[in-house]
Amino acid sequence: MAAIDFRSDTVTRPSPEMRRAMAEAEVGDDVWGDDPTVIELEREVAAVLGKEAAVYVPSGSMGNQVAIRSQVRPGDEVLVHELAHVVVHEQGGIAALSGAQARMLPGERGVLELDVIERNLRDPSDPHHAIVSLVSLENTLGETGGLVYPQQRFSEICGLAHERGLRVHLDGARLWNAAVASGRAPRELTAEVDSVSVCFSKGLGAPVGSAVAGDAELIERARRNRKLFGGGMRQAGIIAAGALYALCNNRERLADDHANARRLAEGLAATGRLELDPGAVQTNIILARPADGSPASQIVSELAEVGVWCADLDPRTVRFVTHMDVDSEAIETALELAGPVLQ
């Protein structure tokens, strides 16, 4: 029997319908701006997110870094939560690619406090200080279990930033999950930000790609920075067709992933070896801690031996992520296989 893979929602395979759309995609040369499928995808993304324009990029990390570079100058400072993907998983890209520095701030479960932001705003007239030019937020919050950013706090942060002359970037790699879980349209979640990156290869199941959306002037700069970072693509319509299919067909079904995550969390919580709160699972990510003091990597290895794949997020955290290639029946099978290991 094939392993049941909960390592990430990036492990999905394209469906036959998606493969057909990719095989039949009309293509051009995207660097020249004449790939019709890429153009259609970018227009659709902009419309869904309520922005003037969008640009297709190869990955979510590139999307974040392109957006940041397009809004800061070398020596500027970016305020960001200490657990944000842009600082934890993107190899110091803010410094390496934009010449800016990240000021990492604390906040319970990944959510920034207004007073913490205010305390870290610098006087732009003081020549000793870096100029704070951008706040970067994330929704959902991957490192804290796929939590949906509280909308009121999100709005307050955006309001404070704009009042102080700062721009706001949103890492929306799993924005689609946040929209489904909150019952809000994606454009409601992005209305107050200056830029947003979204991913097609996580919960939506496309094989490649993300997009950055914002106003037309920003996206013109982002397109140039995409080329600078080596992200200019030629007949990209072949992969953009998969992303377009995912965007148009696979968003609402994320509710199934969320339901499967809650069922999996309930089953895992009933074991004696993992500690977690099923009530804290809002979307498709489950974080659990070994109750017996075992290293997370050991539990991951033991589960892999019985055909249940997951990941160790850190030495004390085991992560499970549900996705479209794991249905409700597979959840029950996984719990049966994992049961003897986790007792």
C-alpha positions in Angstrom: 0.0 0.0 0.0 1.3 3.5 -0.8 2.2 5.7 2.1 -0.3 8.3 3.3 1.5 11.6 2.9 0.9 14.3 5.4 4.3 16.0 5.0 2.8 19.1 3.3 0.0 20.2 1.0 2.7 20.7 -1.7 2.9 16.9 -2.4 -0.3 16.7 -4.4 -0.4 15.3 -8.0 -2.2 17.1 -10.8 -5.6 15.6 -11.5 -6.4 14.2 -15.0 -8.5 17.3 -15.7 -5.7 19.6 -14.7 -3.2 17.6 -16.8 -5.6 17.9 -19.8 -5.8 21.7 -19.3 -2.0 21.9 -19.2 -1.6 19.7 -22.3 -4.0 21.8 -24.3 -2.8 25.2 -23.1 -2.3 27.9 -25.6 1.2 29.4 -25.1 3.4 32.2 -26.2 6.5 33.8 -24.7 5.8 35.2 -21.2 9.0 37.3 -21.1 7.7 39.1 -24.2 4.3 39.3 -22.5 2.4 37.4 -25.1 1.6 34.0 -23.4 -2.3 34.1 -23.5 -2.7 31.5 -20.7 -0.4 33.4 -18.4 -2.2 36.7 -19.2 -5.6 35.0 -18.4 -4.3 33.7 -15.1 -2.9 37.0 -14.1 -6.1 38.8 -14.9 -8.1 36.2 -13.0 -5.9 36.4 -9.9 -6.1 40.2 -9.9 -9.9 40.0 -10.1 -10.3 37.5 -7.4 -8.0 39.5 -5.1 -9.5 42.9 -5.9 -6.2 44.3 -7.2 -5.3 46.2 -10.4 -2.8 43.7 -11.7 -0.9 40.5 -11.0 2.3 38.7 -12.1 2.9 34.9 -12.2 6.1 33.7 -10.5 7.6 30.3 -10.1 7.4 30.0 -6.4 5.9 31.5 -3.2 9.3 32.5 -1.9 10.1 34.3 -5.1 6.7 36.0 -4.9 7.4 37.3 -1.4 10.9 38.5 -2.2 9.8 40.1 -5.5 7.0 42.0 -3.6 9.4 43.1 -0.8 12.1 44.3 -3.2 9.5 46.2 -5.2 8.6 48.3 -2.0 11.8 48.8 -0.1 15.1 50.5 -0.7 18.5 49.1 0.4 19.0 49.9 4.1 15.3 50.0 4.8 13.7 48.0 7.6 10.9 45.5 7.3 8.8 44.7 10.4 7.7 41.0 10.5 6.8 38.4 13.0 9.7 36.2 14.2 8.0 33.0 12.9 7.1 34.4 9.5 7.9 32.3 6.4 9.8 35.3 4.9 12.4 35.1 7.6 12.3 31.4 8.7 12.2 29.7 5.3 13.5 32.1 2.7 17.3 32.0 3.5 17.6 35.7 4.5 16.2 36.8 1.2 15.2 40.2 2.5 18.8 41.0 3.2 20.3 39.1 0.3 17.9 40.2 -2.4 16.7 43.6 -1.3 19.5 44.9 0.9 17.0 45.5 3.7 16.9 44.3 7.2 14.2 42.3 8.9 13.2 43.5 12.4 11.6 40.3 13.8 8.9 40.9 16.4 7.3 38.6 18.9 3.5 38.0 19.1 1.4 35.2 20.5 0.6 32.5 18.0 2.1 34.5 15.1 -0.1 37.6 15.6 1.6 41.0 16.0 0.5 43.4 18.8 -0.1 47.0 17.9 1.9 48.3 20.8 4.9 46.1 19.8 4.7 47.6 16.2 4.5 51.1 17.6 7.5 50.6 19.9 9.6 49.5 16.9 8.7 52.3 14.6 11.7 54.5 14.1 11.9 58.3 13.7 12.6 58.7 9.9 14.2 62.1 10.6 16.9 60.6 12.8 19.9 59.7 10.5 21.0 57.0 12.9 18.1 54.8 12.2 17.0 52.6 9.3 13.8 53.8 7.7 11.0 51.4 8.4 9.1 51.1 5.1 7.1 47.9 5.1 5.2 45.6 7.4 4.9 41.9 6.3 2.0 39.8 7.5 1.1 36.1 6.8 -2.3 34.5 6.5 -2.7 31.6 7.3 0.1 31.4 9.8 2.0 28.3 8.9 4.4 28.1 11.8 1.6 28.3 14.3 -0.6 25.6 12.8 -2.4 27.2 9.9 -4.2 29.8 12.0 -6.4 32.4 10.3 -5.1 35.9 11.1 -7.7 37.6 13.3 -9.4 40.1 10.9 -9.8 42.9 13.3 -6.2 42.9 14.3 -5.2 42.6 10.7 -7.2 45.7 9.9 -5.8 47.6 12.8 -2.2 46.8 11.8 -2.8 47.9 8.2 -4.4 51.1 9.4 -1.5 51.9 11.7 1.0 51.1 9.0 -0.6 53.3 6.4 -1.1 56.1 8.9 2.6 56.1 9.6 3.5 56.0 5.9 4.4 52.3 5.7 3.3 49.8 3.1 1.9 46.3 3.9 2.8 43.0 2.2 0.7 39.9 2.8 2.2 36.4 2.4 -1.0 34.7 1.4 0.5 31.3 0.4 -2.5 29.7 2.1 -4.9 32.7 1.7 -7.4 30.4 0.0 -7.6 28.3 3.2 -8.1 31.5 5.3 -10.9 32.6 3.0 -12.8 29.3 3.2 -12.2 28.9 7.0 -13.4 32.5 7.7 -16.2 32.5 5.2 -14.8 35.7 3.6 -14.0 36.3 0.0 -10.3 36.5 -0.8 -10.6 40.2 -1.8 -12.0 41.0 1.7 -8.8 39.5 3.2 -6.5 41.5 0.8 -8.4 44.8 0.6 -6.1 46.7 3.0 -2.7 45.5 1.8 -0.5 47.0 -0.9 0.8 43.7 -2.1 -0.1 40.0 -1.7 1.5 36.8 -2.8 -0.7 33.7 -3.3 0.3 30.1 -4.0 -1.3 27.6 -6.4 0.9 24.6 -5.5 -0.2 24.1 -1.9 -3.9 23.5 -1.2 -5.0 24.1 -4.7 -3.0 21.3 -6.1 -1.2 22.9 -9.1 2.3 21.6 -9.8 4.0 25.0 -10.1 3.6 28.6 -9.3 2.5 31.6 -7.3 1.4 35.1 -8.1 1.9 38.6 -6.7 -0.9 41.1 -6.9 -1.1 44.9 -6.3 -1.6 48.1 -8.1 -0.4 48.4 -11.7 2.7 50.4 -10.8 3.8 47.9 -8.2 3.3 45.0 -10.5 5.3 46.7 -13.2 8.2 46.9 -10.8 7.5 43.3 -9.6 7.7 42.0 -13.2 11.2 43.6 -13.6 12.3 42.1 -10.3 11.0 38.7 -11.3 13.3 38.9 -14.3 16.2 40.1 -12.1 15.7 37.1 -9.8 15.8 34.7 -12.7 12.0 34.1 -12.8 11.3 35.1 -16.4 9.7 32.2 -18.1 9.0 31.5 -21.8 6.1 29.1 -22.7 4.9 29.3 -19.2 1.3 28.8 -20.2 1.8 25.1 -19.8 2.2 25.4 -16.1 0.0 28.5 -15.8 -2.9 26.4 -17.1 -2.5 24.1 -14.1 -2.6 27.1 -11.8 -5.6 28.6 -13.6 -7.5 25.3 -13.4 -6.7 25.1 -9.7 -7.8 28.7 -9.0 -11.1 28.2 -10.8 -12.0 24.7 -9.6 -10.2 23.8 -6.3 -10.8 26.6 -3.8 -14.1 25.6 -2.3 -13.1 22.0 -1.8 -10.5 23.2 0.8 -13.3 22.8 3.3 -12.9 19.1 2.9 -9.2 19.4 3.9 -10.2 21.4 7.0 -12.7 18.8 8.0 -10.2 16.0 7.4 -7.6 17.8 9.5 -10.1 18.1 12.4 -10.9 14.4 12.3 -7.2 13.5 12.1 -6.5 15.8 15.0 -9.2 14.2 17.1 -7.8 10.7 16.4 -4.2 11.8 17.2 -5.3 13.5 20.4 -6.8 10.2 21.5 -3.4 8.5 21.5 -1.2 8.5 24.4 2.0 9.7 22.7 1.0 13.0 21.1 -0.3 16.1 22.8 -2.5 18.5 20.8 -5.7 20.5 20.9 -8.1 19.5 18.1 -10.1 22.7 18.8 -7.1 24.8 17.8 -7.1 23.3 14.2 -8.7 26.0 12.0 -7.5 24.9 8.5 -5.4 22.0 7.2 -2.3 22.0 9.5 -2.0 20.1 12.7 0.9 20.6 15.2 1.5 18.0 17.9 4.1 17.5 20.6 5.5 14.2 21.9 4.0 13.5 25.3 6.7 11.0 26.2 9.7 13.3 25.5 10.6 11.5 22.3 12.3 13.7 19.7 9.8 14.6 17.0 12.1 13.1 14.4 11.9 9.7 16.1 8.1 9.7 15.9 8.2 10.8 12.3 10.6 7.9 11.5 8.4 5.4 13.4 5.2 6.5 11.6 7.0 6.4 8.2 7.8 2.7 8.9 4.0 1.9 9.0 3.2 4.1 6.0 2.2 7.4 7.5 4.4 10.2 6.4 4.6 13.5 8.4 7.3 16.0 9.3 9.2 17.3 12.3 8.8 21.0 12.3 11.3 21.3 15.1 12.8 18.9 17.7 9.5 19.1 19.7 6.9 19.5 17.1 5.3 16.9 14.7 3.4 18.4 11.7 0.6 16.8 9.7 -0.9 18.6 6.7 -4.1 17.5 4.9 -4.7 18.1 1.2 -6.7 17.0 -1.8 -4.8 13.7 -2.3 -5.9 12.5 1.2 -9.6 11.8 1.5 -11.7 11.0 4.6 -11.2 7.2 4.0 -7.4 7.7 4.0 -7.6 9.7 7.3 -9.3 6.7 9.0 -6.7 4.3 7.5 -3.9 6.6 8.7 -5.3 6.6 12.2 -5.5 2.7 12.2 -1.9 2.5 11.0 -0.6 5.1 13.4 -2.5 3.7 16.4 0.0 1.1 17.6 3.0 3.5 17.1 1.3 6.3 19.2 -0.1 4.3 22.1 
